[in-house]
Amino acid sequence: MPIEPIRTIVIDDEHASAEATIAILKKFPEIKVIDYIDNSAELISKLPNTDAELLILDIEMPHNNGMNVASFVKKKHPQIEIIFCTGHAYFAADCYDFEPVDFVTKPINTARIQRAIERAQKKLRNTISEITIANDKKPDTKSKKIGINAEGGYQIMDVDNILFIEKKGRKVYINTKGKKSLVSKYNLTQLEEILAPHDFFRCHQSFIVPIKKIRYVKNNQFGKTYSIILKESYDEIPLSRSKHAEIKEKLELYGIKFV
């Protein structure tokens, strides 16, 4: 059976540079460029619904540089491999913290990118058996439904229906649309781990919130305390001071700029 080409996205804010990269990649039947994206926010929004296997990722981009994007991808989409591409070789040392397939400099040399593609093929082949087994166990790998051990037994719920999670006393409540609450048998740390792949964030020792549902971050008492206002909810969720910088970083990965 012939090996399918590697489904690849090119990310570069300079259109001329991206066109040059795509032109070279078209010389390789091992590569299929499925998209070109010129900003990090669009990439982040598209990744959950794409079957991309490889990113050709520019480092120097406005708002979020390539290393910030790589950090997000490795946490949320670890099955996707990355080849960094830049005009400046001095970035190389920092890039390897993200375990990329390779690091190539612009203008791209055909022989050099060929070696990078061969490395990508090797890494992706090494993981194909594991991915196939996982897919056999999960009929819908893109499902947003999870099973929660709650009072009354396991309940299946759509993560998009979760507004926030709160610990009150010894109980943990999962608050959902329609003002319904589910009492979980998991503690907050366990729920934090379960929901991390779905972009939930532990904003306080007693609260977990979905990042996509944050309407704004509010300063209280002359900036000494903070809270989060969520979409679809009038509840004001406390934000720990130690988490303030971290939530800004996560929101910036969604293309939200702080000025």
C-alpha positions as a printed Julia matrix, in Angstrom:
259×3 Matrix{Float64}:
   0.0    0.0    0.0
   1.48   3.4   -0.98
   2.3    5.77   1.85
   0.0    8.79   1.98
   1.7   12.19   1.7
   2.2   14.13   4.91
  -0.64  16.61   5.4
   1.15  19.89   5.97
   0.25  23.46   6.99
   2.6   26.36   6.24
   2.49  29.19   8.83
   4.24  32.42   7.84
   3.08  36.04   8.14
   5.08  37.05   5.03
   3.12  35.98   1.96
   6.08  36.08  -0.44
   8.11  33.88   1.88
   5.2   31.45   2.28
   4.73  31.22  -1.49
   8.42  30.39  -1.91
   8.19  27.69   0.75
   5.06  26.16  -0.81
   6.68  26.18  -4.26
   9.61  24.13  -2.93
   7.35  21.74  -1.0
   5.39  21.0   -4.2
   8.52  19.33  -5.56
   8.13  16.58  -2.98
   5.36  14.0   -3.48
   5.82  13.06   0.19
   4.22  16.38   1.16
   0.67  17.64   0.64
   0.16  21.28   1.63
  -3.43  21.44   2.91
  -3.43  25.04   4.12
  -1.49  28.27   4.4
  -2.07  30.42   7.5
  -0.52  33.81   8.22
  -1.32  34.27  11.92
  -1.35  32.25  15.13
  -4.99  32.92  16.07
  -6.28  31.36  12.85
  -4.0   28.35  13.3
  -5.24  27.75  16.85
  -8.87  27.97  15.76
  -8.37  25.57  12.84
  -6.23  22.87  14.44
  -9.03  21.06  16.31
 -10.84  20.5   12.99
  -7.88  19.65  10.78
  -6.06  16.41  10.02
  -2.68  18.12   9.72
   0.36  16.02  10.57
   3.14  18.58  10.05
   3.6   22.34  10.51
   6.2   24.36   8.63
   6.35  27.11  11.22
   7.92  30.56  10.88
   9.45  31.87  14.1
   9.25  35.63  13.68
   5.57  36.55  13.63
   3.67  39.42  15.27
   1.69  38.88  18.5
   2.8   35.27  18.99
   6.17  34.07  17.77
   6.65  30.57  16.46
   8.01  29.26  19.75
   4.86  30.32  21.63
   2.77  28.6   18.98
   4.95  25.48  19.18
   4.46  25.35  22.95
   0.68  25.45  22.47
   0.75  22.79  19.73
   2.91  20.41  21.76
   0.52  20.65  24.72
  -2.78  20.49  22.84
  -1.91  18.59  19.63
   1.16  16.48  20.43
   0.55  14.22  17.41
   1.5   17.09  15.06
   5.19  17.42  14.15
   6.93  20.76  13.59
   9.67  21.99  11.27
  10.82  25.48  12.26
  11.65  27.85   9.43
  13.35  31.25   9.87
  15.76  33.69   8.33
  17.93  33.74  11.46
  19.92  30.7   12.53
  20.53  32.02  16.07
  17.0   30.9   17.08
  17.99  27.25  16.69
  19.1   26.59  20.28
  15.8   27.81  21.76
  13.71  25.94  19.2
  15.0   22.52  20.15
  13.28  22.81  23.52
  10.11  21.91  21.59
  11.59  18.74  20.04
  10.94  19.75  16.41
  11.61  17.45  13.47
  14.15  19.96  12.2
  15.18  23.6   11.9
  15.74  25.11   8.44
  16.79  28.61   7.49
  15.46  30.88   4.74
  15.9   30.93   1.83
  15.11  27.24   1.97
  17.62  24.92   0.37
  16.01  22.01  -1.5
  18.48  19.41  -0.23
  18.11  20.7    3.32
  14.31  20.57   3.33
  14.46  17.09   1.82
  16.4   15.84   4.85
  13.84  17.48   7.13
  10.98  15.79   5.25
  12.7   12.41   5.55
  12.99  12.94   9.3
   9.31  13.87   9.49
   8.36  10.7    7.61
  10.4    8.6   10.01
   8.86  10.18  13.12
   5.31   9.92  11.78
   5.75   6.28  10.73
   7.0    5.44  14.21
   3.74   6.73  15.72
   1.27   5.41  13.14
   0.71   2.05  14.89
   0.0    3.75  18.21
  -2.43   6.2   16.59
  -4.24   3.43  14.72
  -4.72   1.43  17.92
  -6.02   4.51  19.73
  -8.46   5.26  16.9
  -9.75   1.67  16.98
 -10.64   2.15  20.64
 -12.29   5.52  20.05
 -14.98   5.55  17.33
 -14.94   9.36  17.29
 -11.51  10.75  18.13
 -12.8   14.31  17.79
 -15.64  13.76  20.23
 -16.12  16.46  22.83
 -18.01  14.16  25.16
 -16.48  12.89  28.39
 -17.63  10.48  31.1
 -17.77  11.96  34.6
 -17.97   9.87  37.74
 -20.72  11.68  39.64
 -23.3   11.1   42.31
 -25.68   8.54  40.84
 -23.07   6.96  38.55
 -21.12   7.87  35.42
 -22.67  10.58  33.29
 -21.79  11.45  29.7
 -21.61  15.17  28.97
 -20.52  17.5   26.21
 -17.62  19.68  27.4
 -19.11  22.65  25.53
 -22.0   22.61  27.99
 -19.71  23.13  30.99
 -19.76  26.73  32.26
 -17.32  26.33  35.15
 -16.33  23.98  37.94
 -16.35  25.0   41.59
 -15.34  23.41  44.86
 -17.65  24.23  47.78
 -16.67  22.68  51.07
 -15.88  19.06  50.35
 -17.94  18.82  47.17
 -17.01  19.67  43.58
 -19.81  21.03  41.38
 -19.77  21.0   37.57
 -22.01  23.89  36.53
 -23.57  23.52  33.09
 -25.89  25.44  30.79
 -29.42  25.75  32.12
 -28.15  26.35  35.67
 -27.8   22.61  36.22
 -25.07  21.36  38.56
 -23.48  17.95  38.7
 -21.71  16.79  41.87
 -18.48  15.13  40.77
 -16.71  12.31  42.58
 -13.46  13.55  41.09
 -11.47  16.21  42.92
 -10.42  19.44  41.2
  -6.93  18.18  40.37
  -8.36  15.11  38.63
 -10.85  17.24  36.68
  -8.08  19.66  35.75
  -6.17  16.78  34.14
  -9.27  15.36  32.42
 -10.3   18.71  30.95
  -6.86  20.14  30.07
  -7.04  18.77  26.47
 -10.33  20.67  26.08
  -8.77  24.06  26.98
  -9.92  24.35  30.59
  -7.83  26.37  33.05
  -7.43  26.18  36.85
  -7.81  29.9   37.59
  -8.11  29.55  41.37
  -7.65  26.85  43.98
 -11.44  26.34  43.94
 -12.32  27.0   40.26
 -11.73  25.65  36.75
 -13.01  27.58  33.71
 -13.14  26.99  29.93
 -10.73  29.44  28.28
 -12.97  29.81  25.22
 -15.82  31.09  27.41
 -13.89  33.95  29.06
 -15.56  37.28  28.28
 -13.08  39.48  30.13
 -10.63  39.6   33.03
 -11.61  42.18  35.62
  -9.42  44.15  38.04
 -10.9   44.62  41.5
  -9.84  46.8   44.44
  -7.36  48.97  42.53
  -5.78  46.02  40.75
  -5.03  44.05  43.9
  -7.47  41.24  43.07
  -8.82  39.81  39.82
 -11.86  37.95  38.58
 -13.12  36.38  35.36
 -16.46  37.08  33.71
 -17.66  34.23  31.53
 -19.86  34.13  28.45
 -23.24  32.45  28.99
 -22.97  33.1   32.73
 -23.38  36.07  35.07
 -21.12  34.5   37.65
 -17.92  36.3   38.61
 -15.13  33.77  39.07
 -12.11  34.65  41.25
  -8.71  34.66  39.55
  -5.66  34.08  41.72
  -3.0   36.78  41.46
  -0.44  34.07  40.73
  -2.54  32.97  37.73
  -3.05  36.42  36.22
   0.04  36.38  33.97
  -0.6   32.77  32.95
  -4.18  33.4   31.82
  -2.99  36.34  29.71
  -0.47  34.09  27.99
  -3.15  31.5   27.24
  -5.57  34.1   25.89
  -2.82  35.54  23.67
  -2.48  32.1   22.07
  -6.09  32.6   20.98
  -5.07  35.85  19.28
  -6.31  38.15  22.08
  -3.84  41.01  22.37
  -3.26  42.88  25.65
  -2.25  46.52  25.35
